[in-house]
Amino acid sequence: MINGIKMSVKIDSHWILIRGLAREARHWGEFPDKFKQELAREGANVRVDAIDLPGAGRFSEMRSPLNMAEITEFVRDKFLEIRRRQRESGEHPERTFLAAMSLGGMVASQWMEMWPRDLNGCVLINTSFRGFSPLKHRLQPRTLRHFVGILRNQSDAVASERHVLALVSNRPELREHTAREWAAIRHSRPMTLENLARQLFAASRFEPRIVEPTVPVLLLNSLQDRMVHPACSEVIADRWRHAQLCRHPNAGHDLPLDDAEWTISQILKWYRAL
């Protein structure tokens, strides 16, 4: 505000980041800052916000809804709160995008179905849908032993997060440092086992009704994903004929952790072409 006059600030794009099962905004790590820096190098004035799911992160004391529609409505309400604050401060985003991972991709799909006019595009990372892929692909059987390890070590957050990382990351050199970071997140805002179960239930029941999205979609998958079979993204790309698919040859399920640079570069290529 200058001399009592509110200045208008044009935002080229506003990006909403949504994480997956039992994760929160802080699990994005350095990815949001790196992403914003790369967009800024392109000359774009952007805003990046990571929104927690109900029952996780800042909302860990809530009970997670048992269906994806209610989860999505909650996340969208938080987005609308951000948008109201933007208007009050004079910010005017020209375009809005979602970048969502795994279960977050289901939220993004539900959002496209319910409120497509909110969005100018979506990036879905290693996601899967009921009705598109069988359960054995949406949650590969090999994940069960890791889930057992995660649950058995609930009293030892570092040990539990080591099991998480052994499942979602293909970069062993990152695991010990990241396990300690994620354990600190868990200590500060723990997610209950009830909310984990409720998220799993909602994810298992979600089946998108979109025949063809009305906004551009970029699918990113990891060919060495041990949690969600990479074929799940292939099937979505086949069903949604105008969606673009890019495959990483060796990253794990947590693609932004294993190769943030590749992830950002693929999003930027897609973004430039819109």
Residue pairs with C-beta under 8 A, 6 or more apart in sequence:
1 7
1 90
6 90
7 90
8 90
8 92
9 45
9 89
9 90
9 91
9 92
10 45
10 92
10 94
11 45
11 46
11 47
11 86
11 91
11 92
11 93
11 94
12 44
12 45
12 46
12 93
12 94
12 95
13 39
13 44
13 46
13 47
13 93
13 94
13 95
13 96
13 97
13 120
13 271
14 46
14 47
14 48
14 49
14 86
14 93
14 95
14 96
14 97
15 35
15 46
15 47
15 48
15 49
15 96
15 97
15 98
15 99
16 49
16 50
16 51
16 75
16 79
16 96
16 97
16 98
16 99
17 25
17 28
17 31
17 32
17 48
17 49
17 50
17 51
17 98
17 99
17 100
17 104
18 50
18 51
18 53
18 75
18 98
18 99
18 100
18 101
18 104
18 105
18 107
18 108
19 25
19 27
19 28
19 50
19 52
19 53
19 56
19 100
19 101
19 102
19 103
19 104
20 101
20 102
20 103
20 104
20 105
21 102
21 103
21 196
21 199
21 200
21 203
22 56
22 191
22 195
22 196
22 199
23 56
24 52
24 53
24 56
24 57
24 58
24 60
24 185
24 189
24 191
25 50
25 51
25 52
25 57
25 58
26 57
26 185
27 182
27 185
28 50
28 256
29 178
29 181
29 256
29 257
30 260
31 256
31 257
31 260
31 263
31 264
32 48
32 50
34 260
34 261
34 264
35 48
35 99
35 260
35 264
35 267
36 46
36 48
38 264
38 265
38 268
39 46
39 268
39 271
40 46
42 268
42 272
47 86
47 91
47 93
49 79
49 82
51 75
51 78
51 79
52 58
52 59
52 78
53 59
53 64
53 71
53 74
53 75
53 103
53 104
53 107
53 199
54 62
54 63
54 64
54 65
54 70
54 71
54 74
54 75
55 62
55 63
55 64
55 191
55 192
55 195
55 198
55 199
56 64
56 189
56 191
56 195
56 199
57 189
58 189
59 74
60 189
60 190
60 191
60 192
60 195
62 195
63 194
63 195
63 198
64 71
64 195
64 198
64 199
64 202
65 71
65 74
65 198
65 202
66 198
66 201
66 202
66 205
67 202
67 205
67 206
68 106
68 107
68 110
68 202
68 203
68 205
68 206
69 110
69 114
71 107
71 110
71 202
72 107
72 110
72 111
72 114
73 114
75 107
75 111
76 111
76 114
76 115
76 118
79 118
83 93
86 92
86 93
95 120
95 121
96 118
96 119
96 120
97 119
97 120
97 121
97 122
97 123
97 271
98 108
98 111
98 119
98 121
98 122
98 123
99 122
99 123
99 125
99 267
100 107
100 108
100 122
100 123
100 124
100 125
100 127
101 125
101 126
101 127
101 254
101 255
101 256
102 125
102 126
102 127
102 128
102 227
102 228
102 253
103 127
103 199
103 203
104 125
104 127
105 124
105 125
105 126
105 127
105 128
106 127
106 129
106 203
106 206
106 208
108 122
108 124
108 127
109 122
109 124
109 127
109 129
109 206
109 208
109 210
110 206
110 208
111 118
111 119
111 122
112 119
112 122
112 210
112 213
112 214
112 215
112 217
113 208
113 209
113 210
116 213
116 214
116 215
119 215
120 215
120 216
120 274
121 215
121 216
121 217
121 218
121 270
121 271
121 274
122 213
122 215
122 216
122 217
122 218
123 217
123 218
123 220
123 267
123 270
124 217
124 218
124 219
124 220
124 233
124 236
125 220
125 221
125 255
125 256
125 263
126 220
126 221
126 222
126 225
126 227
126 228
126 230
126 232
126 233
126 253
126 255
127 219
127 228
127 232
127 233
127 236
128 137
128 138
128 228
128 229
128 232
128 233
128 236
129 138
129 206
129 207
129 208
129 232
129 236
130 138
130 204
130 205
130 206
130 207
131 207
131 208
132 207
132 208
132 232
132 235
132 236
132 239
133 229
133 231
133 232
133 235
135 204
136 229
137 228
137 229
137 231
137 232
138 228
138 229
138 232
139 227
139 228
140 226
140 227
140 228
140 229
142 226
143 167
143 226
143 227
146 163
146 164
146 166
146 167
149 159
149 160
149 163
149 166
150 160
150 163
150 164
151 193
153 159
153 160
153 163
154 160
154 193
157 182
157 183
157 186
157 187
158 179
158 180
158 183
160 183
160 186
161 178
161 179
161 180
161 182
161 183
161 186
162 175
162 176
162 179
164 179
164 182
165 174
165 175
165 178
165 179
165 182
166 175
167 226
167 227
167 252
167 253
168 226
168 227
168 252
168 253
168 254
168 257
169 175
169 178
169 252
169 253
169 254
169 257
169 258
170 222
170 224
170 226
170 250
170 251
170 252
170 258
171 252
171 257
171 258
174 257
174 258
178 257
210 240
212 240
212 241
212 242
213 240
213 242
213 243
216 242
216 243
216 244
216 270
216 274
217 240
217 242
217 243
217 244
218 243
218 244
218 246
218 266
218 267
218 270
219 233
219 236
219 237
219 243
219 244
219 245
219 246
220 233
220 245
220 246
220 248
220 255
220 263
220 266
220 267
221 230
221 232
221 233
221 234
221 245
221 246
221 247
221 248
221 255
222 230
222 247
222 248
222 250
222 251
222 252
222 253
222 255
222 258
223 230
223 247
223 248
223 249
223 250
224 230
224 249
224 250
224 251
224 252
225 251
225 252
225 253
226 252
226 253
227 252
227 253
228 253
230 247
233 245
233 247
234 245
236 243
236 245
237 243
237 244
237 245
244 270
246 266
246 270
248 255
248 258
248 259
248 262
248 263
251 258
251 259
251 262
252 258
255 262
255 263
256 263
